[in-house]
Each structure stands twice: as structure tokens, then as C-alpha cells.
Amino acid sequence: MQQVPLENLVQTVSPKWIHLLKEEELSQWVVLRNGIQQVNEDDLMEIVGAVIQEHQKTIFYQ
């Protein structure tokens, strides 16, 4: 297992996605079961989606 900040993962797998993420999302630590070398772009898409959902803040107005 390997733990890395999302920013490092995105820079390694697909740097073109870096502009899609906020600073707080980029600093999110993720755990990779088989290491960073085994992550492909489809895996990255799933991880990025999960991190974005985790950091979403729903605002309700009354």
C-alpha cells in the first residue's frame, strides 16, 4: 500500500486534469493498494470523482 497526496497522483498519471481540482482536493491523501505505477487514467477518474464528492459542500437556502 502507498499513501500519496492526490496532486502527486494526478501529476504522475494525467497532469492535464490538475486544473479541474481545488487546492483542498489536491491536498487530499489517497491510499493506493498496488502503488502509483499501477494507476491508469480510468482509475484516476474514479479517484478524482470520489474526492470531489467528498469535498462538495451542499448549501441550502431557506
Backbone atoms as SQL, in Angstrom:
CREATE TABLE atoms (id INTEGER PRIMARY KEY, chain TEXT, resi INTEGER, resn TEXT, atom TEXT, x REAL, y REAL, z REAL);
INSERT INTO atoms VALUES
  (1, 'A', 1, 'MET', 'N', 0.839, -1.181, 0.000),
  (2, 'A', 1, 'MET', 'CA', 0.000, 0.000, 0.000),
  (3, 'A', 1, 'MET', 'C', 0.883, 1.242, 0.000),
  (4, 'A', 2, 'GLN', 'N', 0.373, 2.259, -0.642),
  (5, 'A', 2, 'GLN', 'CA', 1.112, 3.519, -0.737),
  (6, 'A', 2, 'GLN', 'C', 0.130, 4.666, -0.507),
  (7, 'A', 3, 'GLN', 'N', 0.523, 5.633, 0.289),
  (8, 'A', 3, 'GLN', 'CA', -0.302, 6.802, 0.563),
  (9, 'A', 3, 'GLN', 'C', 0.366, 8.024, -0.064),
  (10, 'A', 4, 'VAL', 'N', -0.409, 8.739, -0.912),
  (11, 'A', 4, 'VAL', 'CA', 0.129, 9.915, -1.613),
  (12, 'A', 4, 'VAL', 'C', -0.935, 11.009, -1.663),
  (13, 'A', 5, 'PRO', 'N', -0.503, 12.270, -1.761),
  (14, 'A', 5, 'PRO', 'CA', -1.478, 13.345, -1.983),
  (15, 'A', 5, 'PRO', 'C', -2.043, 13.206, -3.404),
  (16, 'A', 6, 'LEU', 'N', -3.282, 13.562, -3.571),
  (17, 'A', 6, 'LEU', 'CA', -3.923, 13.460, -4.875),
  (18, 'A', 6, 'LEU', 'C', -3.147, 14.232, -5.935),
  (19, 'A', 7, 'GLU', 'N', -2.574, 15.365, -5.560),
  (20, 'A', 7, 'GLU', 'CA', -1.806, 16.169, -6.510),
  (21, 'A', 7, 'GLU', 'C', -0.666, 15.362, -7.133),
  (22, 'A', 8, 'ASN', 'N', 0.049, 14.594, -6.341),
  (23, 'A', 8, 'ASN', 'CA', 1.141, 13.768, -6.863),
  (24, 'A', 8, 'ASN', 'C', 0.614, 12.706, -7.820),
  (25, 'A', 9, 'LEU', 'N', -0.505, 12.112, -7.463),
  (26, 'A', 9, 'LEU', 'CA', -1.105, 11.080, -8.308),
  (27, 'A', 9, 'LEU', 'C', -1.528, 11.654, -9.651),
  (28, 'A', 10, 'VAL', 'N', -2.201, 12.800, -9.628),
  (29, 'A', 10, 'VAL', 'CA', -2.657, 13.432, -10.870),
  (30, 'A', 10, 'VAL', 'C', -1.456, 13.843, -11.727),
  (31, 'A', 11, 'GLN', 'N', -0.435, 14.420, -11.114),
  (32, 'A', 11, 'GLN', 'CA', 0.759, 14.838, -11.862),
  (33, 'A', 11, 'GLN', 'C', 1.434, 13.639, -12.536),
  (34, 'A', 12, 'THR', 'N', 1.387, 12.490, -11.898),
  (35, 'A', 12, 'THR', 'CA', 2.035, 11.293, -12.429),
  (36, 'A', 12, 'THR', 'C', 1.219, 10.646, -13.535),
  (37, 'A', 13, 'VAL', 'N', -0.081, 10.521, -13.328),
  (38, 'A', 13, 'VAL', 'CA', -0.929, 9.760, -14.259),
  (39, 'A', 13, 'VAL', 'C', -1.456, 10.625, -15.397),
  (40, 'A', 14, 'SER', 'N', -1.974, 11.797, -15.094),
  (41, 'A', 14, 'SER', 'CA', -2.592, 12.640, -16.120),
  (42, 'A', 14, 'SER', 'C', -2.574, 14.106, -15.692),
  (43, 'A', 15, 'PRO', 'N', -1.449, 14.792, -15.900),
  (44, 'A', 15, 'PRO', 'CA', -1.302, 16.176, -15.442),
  (45, 'A', 15, 'PRO', 'C', -2.336, 17.141, -16.026),
  (46, 'A', 16, 'LYS', 'N', -2.938, 16.801, -17.154),
  (47, 'A', 16, 'LYS', 'CA', -3.920, 17.701, -17.767),
  (48, 'A', 16, 'LYS', 'C', -5.160, 17.879, -16.894),
  (49, 'A', 17, 'TRP', 'N', -5.363, 17.027, -15.913),
  (50, 'A', 17, 'TRP', 'CA', -6.536, 17.101, -15.037),
  (51, 'A', 17, 'TRP', 'C', -6.325, 18.022, -13.847),
  (52, 'A', 18, 'ILE', 'N', -5.118, 18.485, -13.626),
  (53, 'A', 18, 'ILE', 'CA', -4.791, 19.233, -12.414),
  (54, 'A', 18, 'ILE', 'C', -5.650, 20.491, -12.273),
  (55, 'A', 19, 'HIS', 'N', -6.006, 21.128, -13.373),
  (56, 'A', 19, 'HIS', 'CA', -6.783, 22.377, -13.316),
  (57, 'A', 19, 'HIS', 'C', -8.235, 22.149, -12.885),
  (58, 'A', 20, 'LEU', 'N', -8.690, 20.919, -12.879),
  (59, 'A', 20, 'LEU', 'CA', -10.073, 20.614, -12.503),
  (60, 'A', 20, 'LEU', 'C', -10.285, 20.588, -10.992),
  (61, 'A', 21, 'LEU', 'N', -9.199, 20.558, -10.243),
  (62, 'A', 21, 'LEU', 'CA', -9.299, 20.345, -8.803),
  (63, 'A', 21, 'LEU', 'C', -8.948, 21.592, -7.995),
  (64, 'A', 22, 'LYS', 'N', -9.625, 21.735, -6.864),
  (65, 'A', 22, 'LYS', 'CA', -9.342, 22.817, -5.930),
  (66, 'A', 22, 'LYS', 'C', -8.136, 22.431, -5.080),
  (67, 'A', 23, 'GLU', 'N', -7.551, 23.431, -4.447),
  (68, 'A', 23, 'GLU', 'CA', -6.366, 23.198, -3.614),
  (69, 'A', 23, 'GLU', 'C', -6.650, 22.174, -2.509),
  (70, 'A', 24, 'GLU', 'N', -7.810, 22.271, -1.869),
  (71, 'A', 24, 'GLU', 'CA', -8.136, 21.336, -0.787),
  (72, 'A', 24, 'GLU', 'C', -8.289, 19.912, -1.315),
  (73, 'A', 25, 'GLU', 'N', -8.756, 19.759, -2.547),
  (74, 'A', 25, 'GLU', 'CA', -8.872, 18.428, -3.148),
  (75, 'A', 25, 'GLU', 'C', -7.494, 17.880, -3.515),
  (76, 'A', 26, 'LEU', 'N', -6.633, 18.749, -4.027),
  (77, 'A', 26, 'LEU', 'CA', -5.287, 18.322, -4.410),
  (78, 'A', 26, 'LEU', 'C', -4.478, 17.864, -3.195),
  (79, 'A', 27, 'SER', 'N', -4.766, 18.423, -2.035),
  (80, 'A', 27, 'SER', 'CA', -4.013, 18.057, -0.835),
  (81, 'A', 27, 'SER', 'C', -4.581, 16.823, -0.132),
  (82, 'A', 28, 'GLN', 'N', -5.677, 16.285, -0.646),
  (83, 'A', 28, 'GLN', 'CA', -6.298, 15.076, -0.068),
  (84, 'A', 28, 'GLN', 'C', -5.359, 13.877, -0.235),
  (85, 'A', 29, 'TRP', 'N', -5.123, 13.143, 0.845),
  (86, 'A', 29, 'TRP', 'CA', -4.296, 11.940, 0.778),
  (87, 'A', 29, 'TRP', 'C', -5.155, 10.775, 0.307),
  (88, 'A', 30, 'VAL', 'N', -4.599, 9.970, -0.570),
  (89, 'A', 30, 'VAL', 'CA', -5.283, 8.773, -1.045),
  (90, 'A', 30, 'VAL', 'C', -4.377, 7.566, -0.825),
  (91, 'A', 31, 'VAL', 'N', -4.996, 6.422, -0.577),
  (92, 'A', 31, 'VAL', 'CA', -4.253, 5.178, -0.362),
  (93, 'A', 31, 'VAL', 'C', -4.395, 4.323, -1.615),
  (94, 'A', 32, 'LEU', 'N', -3.261, 3.891, -2.136),
  (95, 'A', 32, 'LEU', 'CA', -3.232, 3.079, -3.348),
  (96, 'A', 32, 'LEU', 'C', -2.800, 1.664, -2.981),
  (97, 'A', 33, 'ARG', 'N', -3.633, 0.709, -3.321),
  (98, 'A', 33, 'ARG', 'CA', -3.381, -0.679, -2.939),
  (99, 'A', 33, 'ARG', 'C', -2.108, -1.235, -3.592),
  (100, 'A', 34, 'ASN', 'N', -1.928, -0.956, -4.882),
  (101, 'A', 34, 'ASN', 'CA', -0.803, -1.552, -5.619),
  (102, 'A', 34, 'ASN', 'C', 0.232, -0.535, -6.070),
  (103, 'A', 35, 'GLY', 'N', 0.241, 0.624, -5.457),
  (104, 'A', 35, 'GLY', 'CA', 1.231, 1.634, -5.783),
  (105, 'A', 35, 'GLY', 'C', 0.824, 2.533, -6.935),
  (106, 'A', 36, 'ILE', 'N', 1.517, 3.642, -7.045),
  (107, 'A', 36, 'ILE', 'CA', 1.176, 4.679, -8.016),
  (108, 'A', 36, 'ILE', 'C', 1.404, 4.215, -9.460),
  (109, 'A', 37, 'GLN', 'N', 2.343, 3.303, -9.676),
  (110, 'A', 37, 'GLN', 'CA', 2.646, 2.844, -11.024),
  (111, 'A', 37, 'GLN', 'C', 1.517, 2.020, -11.633),
  (112, 'A', 38, 'GLN', 'N', 0.656, 1.464, -10.810),
  (113, 'A', 38, 'GLN', 'CA', -0.439, 0.618, -11.301),
  (114, 'A', 38, 'GLN', 'C', -1.709, 1.399, -11.619),
  (115, 'A', 39, 'VAL', 'N', -1.727, 2.690, -11.321),
  (116, 'A', 39, 'VAL', 'CA', -2.933, 3.512, -11.533),
  (117, 'A', 39, 'VAL', 'C', -2.973, 3.987, -12.979),
  (118, 'A', 40, 'ASN', 'N', -4.100, 3.706, -13.660),
  (119, 'A', 40, 'ASN', 'CA', -4.271, 4.191, -15.030),
  (120, 'A', 40, 'ASN', 'C', -5.262, 5.355, -15.038),
  (121, 'A', 41, 'GLU', 'N', -5.543, 5.896, -16.199),
  (122, 'A', 41, 'GLU', 'CA', -6.406, 7.074, -16.285),
  (123, 'A', 41, 'GLU', 'C', -7.841, 6.777, -15.841),
  (124, 'A', 42, 'ASP', 'N', -8.329, 5.570, -16.106),
  (125, 'A', 42, 'ASP', 'CA', -9.676, 5.204, -15.639),
  (126, 'A', 42, 'ASP', 'C', -9.732, 5.152, -14.116),
  (127, 'A', 43, 'ASP', 'N', -8.693, 4.592, -13.509),
  (128, 'A', 43, 'ASP', 'CA', -8.617, 4.556, -12.045),
  (129, 'A', 43, 'ASP', 'C', -8.582, 5.970, -11.479),
  (130, 'A', 44, 'LEU', 'N', -7.775, 6.813, -12.128),
  (131, 'A', 44, 'LEU', 'CA', -7.658, 8.202, -11.672),
  (132, 'A', 44, 'LEU', 'C', -9.001, 8.918, -11.751),
  (133, 'A', 45, 'MET', 'N', -9.747, 8.678, -12.817),
  (134, 'A', 45, 'MET', 'CA', -11.057, 9.309, -12.967),
  (135, 'A', 45, 'MET', 'C', -11.968, 8.922, -11.802),
  (136, 'A', 46, 'GLU', 'N', -11.929, 7.672, -11.408),
  (137, 'A', 46, 'GLU', 'CA', -12.760, 7.206, -10.291),
  (138, 'A', 46, 'GLU', 'C', -12.308, 7.844, -8.968),
  (139, 'A', 47, 'ILE', 'N', -11.008, 7.918, -8.751),
  (140, 'A', 47, 'ILE', 'CA', -10.473, 8.507, -7.521),
  (141, 'A', 47, 'ILE', 'C', -10.796, 9.988, -7.453),
  (142, 'A', 48, 'VAL', 'N', -10.583, 10.712, -8.544),
  (143, 'A', 48, 'VAL', 'CA', -10.864, 12.148, -8.584),
  (144, 'A', 48, 'VAL', 'C', -12.345, 12.406, -8.328),
  (145, 'A', 49, 'GLY', 'N', -13.208, 11.613, -8.940),
  (146, 'A', 49, 'GLY', 'CA', -14.647, 11.766, -8.723),
  (147, 'A', 49, 'GLY', 'C', -15.024, 11.588, -7.262),
  (148, 'A', 50, 'ALA', 'N', -14.428, 10.591, -6.622),
  (149, 'A', 50, 'ALA', 'CA', -14.720, 10.335, -5.211),
  (150, 'A', 50, 'ALA', 'C', -14.226, 11.478, -4.325),
  (151, 'A', 51, 'VAL', 'N', -13.051, 12.011, -4.626),
  (152, 'A', 51, 'VAL', 'CA', -12.509, 13.120, -3.834),
  (153, 'A', 51, 'VAL', 'C', -13.373, 14.368, -4.008),
  (154, 'A', 52, 'ILE', 'N', -13.790, 14.649, -5.230),
  (155, 'A', 52, 'ILE', 'CA', -14.651, 15.816, -5.474),
  (156, 'A', 52, 'ILE', 'C', -15.955, 15.670, -4.687),
  (157, 'A', 53, 'GLN', 'N', -16.565, 14.492, -4.738),
  (158, 'A', 53, 'GLN', 'CA', -17.809, 14.269, -3.993),
  (159, 'A', 53, 'GLN', 'C', -17.596, 14.442, -2.495),
  (160, 'A', 54, 'GLU', 'N', -16.484, 13.967, -2.004),
  (161, 'A', 54, 'GLU', 'CA', -16.182, 14.073, -0.571),
  (162, 'A', 54, 'GLU', 'C', -16.056, 15.526, -0.126),
  (163, 'A', 55, 'HIS', 'N', -15.546, 16.376, -1.009),
  (164, 'A', 55, 'HIS', 'CA', -15.306, 17.771, -0.646),
  (165, 'A', 55, 'HIS', 'C', -16.447, 18.712, -1.030),
  (166, 'A', 56, 'GLN', 'N', -17.462, 18.185, -1.678),
  (167, 'A', 56, 'GLN', 'CA', -18.601, 19.047, -2.033),
  (168, 'A', 56, 'GLN', 'C', -19.309, 19.514, -0.779),
  (169, 'A', 57, 'LYS', 'N', -19.714, 20.751, -0.813),
  (170, 'A', 57, 'LYS', 'CA', -20.478, 21.306, 0.297),
  (171, 'A', 57, 'LYS', 'C', -21.820, 21.747, -0.239),
  (172, 'A', 58, 'THR', 'N', -22.834, 21.043, 0.171),
  (173, 'A', 58, 'THR', 'CA', -24.180, 21.395, -0.277),
  (174, 'A', 58, 'THR', 'C', -24.689, 22.559, 0.546),
  (175, 'A', 59, 'ILE', 'N', -25.123, 23.575, -0.131),
  (176, 'A', 59, 'ILE', 'CA', -25.653, 24.767, 0.530),
  (177, 'A', 59, 'ILE', 'C', -27.152, 24.822, 0.292),
  (178, 'A', 60, 'PHE', 'N', -27.873, 24.899, 1.359),
  (179, 'A', 60, 'PHE', 'CA', -29.327, 25.016, 1.259),
  (180, 'A', 60, 'PHE', 'C', -29.733, 26.400, 1.724),
  (181, 'A', 61, 'TYR', 'N', -30.542, 27.041, 0.929),
  (182, 'A', 61, 'TYR', 'CA', -31.062, 28.344, 1.301),
  (183, 'A', 61, 'TYR', 'C', -32.499, 28.191, 1.761),
  (184, 'A', 62, 'GLN', 'N', -32.852, 28.914, 2.776),
  (185, 'A', 62, 'GLN', 'CA', -34.216, 28.850, 3.264),
  (186, 'A', 62, 'GLN', 'C', -34.941, 30.129, 2.959);
